Amino acid sequence: MFIVNLTYIKSLDEVDKYLEAHVKYLKEQYAKKNFIASGRKIPRDGGVILSKLTSKEKLQEILAEDPFNIAKLANYEIIEFVPSMTSVEFENLKEEI
């Protein structure tokens, strides 16, 4: 599983110009089951995406298609982790090491 930590490197005015395209991109990735959660950080200096893909390389290919990435609006930090404990509602996310 991966946590993608986006940090904006341009002004929110610039980010907002691409927000509609970014949301469309996110919806496409949800439809393809590449992402399982996403949202803004507070304060609004970026966002977070959760992905259950098994390949970091595949995730990097998908993130390269993000309008925010194409417009060079954000840095992307990819954190891989193995969810070994979850609440009952999220047991489907657990992985064996």
C-alpha angles and dihedrals in degrees: 000000000000137000113204113202112197118196118188116235095182132057121282088245088063093042092051091056088065099035096100092050090046092052090049089051091050092051090052090052092049089051089052089048092239095123129042102182139003141167150144124291119236114259091039099247096123142321146257131237126191118207131182093198114134097216124068089197092056090048090051090052091051093046089052086067094057110114088223089057095044090052091046092237098137146028115233121216114189117204118188119203141161113234102217096164129038141157115267091262092060102040090120087071095060117113132193117234 
